[in-house]
Structure formats: structure tokens, C-alpha cells
Amino acid sequence: MSVNFQINGKAVSANAETDTPLLWVIRDELGLTGTKFGCGAALCGACTVHVDGKPVRSCQTPLSTISGKKVATVESLSKDNSHPLQAAWIKHDVPQCGYCQSGQLMSAAALLATNKNPSDSDIDKAMSGNICRCGTYPRIKAAIKDAASTMRKA
């Protein structure tokens, strides 16, 4: 069956079973490999993408639920690391192994889309579903605050 939606601003038609997780359509059918498979149970956050502006775990989001919707992956932020979050991630040396980072960035982007001046508590709440096995949480928080500051000045 064919499901039509937008991904990163481009109209696409995915030809997969409607119960196929969005993650596999993004990676295998559309070739966007920035979104990662982590746990497969929506617990780690590595597969986080935005559907109509809201962060979702693509490993547990059936293709049938995104018909006609707008999906954004980490590739939508920028191609040259110019997005304030990407720049802050680099400035604060956030990635260690890097595996969780696309999900971390997408959760942070969802937060900053609605809150340009998040408190520590706001950041903790927004990022609580994203696990970083390397433990770079202090750097993630610092980068989010830095990016928020940059975005407020823009």
C-alpha cells in the first residue's frame, strides 16, 4: 500500500505495509540514515523525529498514522551544521560515540520550537526520554541553553 506524506519539506509516497514502523521507511525506503535504531521499543529516543512538529519515536510509529502529515528528521535541521543546535552541539563537544545524537537533537529542537528560554526543569522534562549511554547530559543541557540564547538573539 502507498502512504503519502511530506518528509523534510518534500512530498513522498512510501510503498510499505501500513504497520511498518516509520523508522524503517525513513532509513530503508527513503535513504535518510540520520535517524537511528536504538531499542525498538520507544524507550531510548535515538529514533526521534517530528510528526507535524511533535517529537515521536519512529520505531513505534506505524506508517499508517502519518498519511498526509509532515515528518522532519535530523537532516532537516541543516546540511552544514548551521542550525543553532548543531552549532552548539559542536561548540560544547556534545557527541562522544554520537549514536543517540540525532534523537537528542530532534527532542531539543521540539523543545526550542515552543520554548525559547527553557529552564533546567524544562530541559530535563523535554529530554527525559532520550538516553545517552556515554553520559553527556551536562554538555547536552549546556548546548541547549546556548542554542536557546542564540535563537532568542536572532
C-alpha positions as CSV (number, residue, x, y, z in Angstrom):
1,M,0.0,0.0,0.0
2,S,1.2,3.5,-0.7
3,V,1.1,6.2,2.0
4,N,1.7,9.8,1.1
5,F,3.3,12.3,3.4
6,Q,6.0,15.0,3.5
7,I,9.5,14.4,4.8
8,N,11.8,17.4,5.3
9,G,9.5,19.5,3.1
10,K,9.4,17.1,0.2
11,A,6.3,15.1,-0.8
12,V,6.9,11.4,-0.8
13,S,4.9,8.2,-1.3
14,A,6.0,5.2,0.8
15,N,5.3,1.7,-0.5
16,A,5.3,-0.4,2.6
17,E,2.8,-2.3,4.7
18,T,0.9,0.2,6.8
19,D,2.1,-1.4,10.1
20,T,5.7,-0.9,9.1
21,P,7.5,1.4,11.6
22,L,8.2,4.8,10.2
23,L,11.9,4.4,11.2
24,W,12.4,1.7,8.6
25,V,10.6,3.7,5.9
26,I,12.8,6.7,6.6
27,R,16.0,4.6,6.6
28,D,15.4,1.8,4.1
29,E,13.0,3.3,1.6
30,L,13.9,6.9,1.7
31,G,17.6,6.6,2.4
32,L,17.7,9.1,5.3
33,T,20.1,7.4,7.7
34,G,20.5,10.1,10.3
35,T,17.6,8.7,12.3
36,K,18.9,5.7,14.3
37,F,17.5,2.4,15.6
38,G,18.3,2.1,19.3
39,C,16.0,-0.1,21.3
40,G,13.0,-0.7,19.0
41,A,10.6,-0.2,22.0
42,A,10.4,3.7,22.1
43,L,12.5,3.8,25.3
44,C,15.8,5.3,24.2
45,G,14.9,8.2,21.9
46,A,17.6,7.5,19.2
47,C,14.8,7.3,16.6
48,T,13.1,10.6,17.5
49,V,11.7,12.5,14.5
50,H,9.0,15.2,14.4
51,V,5.5,14.5,13.0
52,D,3.6,17.7,12.5
53,G,6.1,19.4,14.8
54,K,5.8,17.0,17.7
55,P,8.6,14.6,18.7
56,V,7.7,10.9,18.2
57,R,9.6,7.7,18.4
58,S,9.7,6.5,14.8
59,C,10.5,2.9,15.8
60,Q,7.0,2.5,17.2
61,T,5.1,4.8,14.8
62,P,3.2,2.8,12.2
63,L,3.3,4.2,8.7
64,S,-0.5,4.3,8.6
65,T,-0.5,7.1,11.2
66,I,1.5,9.6,9.1
67,S,-0.6,9.7,6.0
68,G,-0.9,13.4,4.9
69,K,1.4,14.5,7.7
70,K,4.7,16.4,7.8
71,V,7.7,14.5,9.1
72,A,11.1,16.1,9.9
73,T,14.3,14.1,10.5
74,V,17.6,15.3,11.8
75,E,18.6,16.0,8.2
76,S,16.0,18.8,8.2
77,L,18.0,21.0,10.7
78,S,20.7,21.9,8.2
79,K,23.2,20.3,5.8
80,D,26.1,22.5,7.0
81,N,25.7,22.4,10.8
82,S,24.5,26.0,10.8
83,H,21.3,25.3,12.9
84,P,21.9,26.8,16.3
85,L,21.5,23.4,18.0
86,Q,24.1,21.8,15.7
87,A,26.5,24.7,16.2
88,A,26.0,24.5,20.0
89,W,26.5,20.7,19.9
90,I,29.8,21.2,18.2
91,K,30.9,24.1,20.5
92,H,30.2,22.1,23.6
93,D,31.7,18.8,22.3
94,V,28.4,17.0,23.0
95,P,28.8,13.8,21.0
96,Q,31.0,11.1,22.3
97,C,30.0,8.0,20.4
98,G,27.3,10.1,18.7
99,Y,24.8,7.3,18.3
100,C,21.9,9.0,20.2
101,Q,22.6,12.4,19.0
102,S,20.1,12.6,16.1
103,G,17.3,11.8,18.6
104,Q,18.8,14.2,21.2
105,L,18.9,17.0,18.6
106,M,15.3,16.4,17.5
107,S,14.0,16.4,21.0
108,A,15.9,19.6,21.7
109,A,14.6,21.2,18.5
110,A,11.0,20.3,19.5
111,L,11.6,22.0,22.9
112,L,13.1,25.2,21.4
113,A,10.3,25.4,18.8
114,T,7.9,26.1,21.7
115,N,10.2,27.5,24.4
116,K,13.0,29.9,23.5
117,N,14.1,30.3,27.2
118,P,13.9,26.8,28.8
119,S,14.7,26.3,32.5
120,D,16.8,23.4,33.6
121,S,13.5,21.7,34.6
122,D,12.0,22.3,31.1
123,I,15.1,20.8,29.5
124,D,15.1,17.8,31.8
125,K,11.4,17.1,31.1
126,A,11.8,17.5,27.3
127,M,14.9,15.3,27.2
128,S,13.8,12.7,29.7
129,G,13.0,10.1,27.0
130,N,16.5,10.3,25.4
131,I,19.2,8.1,26.7
132,C,22.9,8.8,26.3
133,R,25.0,5.8,27.2
134,C,28.1,8.0,27.2
135,G,26.6,10.3,29.8
136,T,27.0,13.6,28.0
137,Y,23.9,15.0,29.7
138,P,25.7,18.1,31.2
139,R,27.0,19.0,27.7
140,I,23.6,18.4,26.1
141,K,22.0,20.8,28.6
142,A,24.7,23.4,28.1
143,A,24.3,23.2,24.3
144,I,20.5,23.5,24.5
145,K,20.9,26.7,26.7
146,D,23.5,28.1,24.3
147,A,21.3,27.4,21.3
148,A,18.3,28.9,23.0
149,S,20.3,32.1,23.7
150,T,21.4,32.2,20.0
151,M,17.8,31.7,18.9
152,R,16.5,34.5,21.2
153,K,19.0,36.9,19.7
154,A,18.1,36.1,16.1
